[in-house]
Amino acid sequence: MLPPRGAPDPGEEGAPHAFPPDLHDVRHLRLKAALLVVWALTSFGVCFFARDLLFSVGDWPVGFWMASQGAVFVFIAIVVVYAWAMSRFEREDARAAQALDGERELG
């Protein structure tokens, strides 16, 4: 069985990290920040100030539509985008680790 990620090597002193450093990669932080901004704009911006938007979605004013259905669709889209992006990041990291292991074997 493999030791947990971020755990010190047997000869190394120090406690394991609560969160491995790669979870705080710049790519992940930027993704989380961007999705948080989308969430905040959808929750607070559009729903609270939608009365000022003078157009309709179907037969309903945009404020009613966003408050009743649109925000839920946006939140589902945020989850889908996050899952897709994290999967892509993991594939990229696996390829990079595989290439690094290949270089170590050759070197």
C-alpha positions, 0 to 999 in steps of 0.5 A, spaced: 500 500 500 502 506 498 503 512 503 498 518 503 500 523 498 504 528 502 506 524 507 514 524 509 519 519 506 521 514 511 527 517 513 524 524 513 522 528 519 516 532 519 508 531 519 505 530 513 501 536 509 494 536 511 493 538 503 498 536 498 501 542 495 499 540 488 492 541 490 494 548 491 496 549 484 495 555 480 491 552 475 486 549 480 486 556 484 485 560 478 479 555 476 476 556 483 476 563 483 473 564 476 467 559 478 466 563 484 466 569 481 461 566 476 457 563 482 457 570 486 455 574 479 449 569 478 447 569 485 447 576 487 448 580 481 443 577 476 438 575 481 438 581 485 438 586 480 435 583 474 429 588 474 433 593 471 434 588 465 429 589 461 428 583 456 425 577 457 426 569 456 420 566 453 414 569 456 418 571 463 422 577 465 429 575 466 429 576 473 423 571 474 427 566 470 434 567 473 431 566 480 426 560 479 430 556 474 436 560 471 441 560 477 440 552 478 442 551 471 448 556 472 450 552 478 449 545 475 454 548 469 459 550 474 459 543 477 460 540 470 465 545 468 469 544 475 469 536 474 471 536 467 477 541 468 479 537 474 479 531 470 483 534 465 488 537 470 489 530 472 490 527 466 496 532 464 499 531 471 499 524 470 502 525 463 507 529 466 509 524 471 509 519 466 514 523 462 518 524 468 519 517 470 521 515 463 526 520 464 529 517 470 529 510 467 533 513 462 538 517 466 
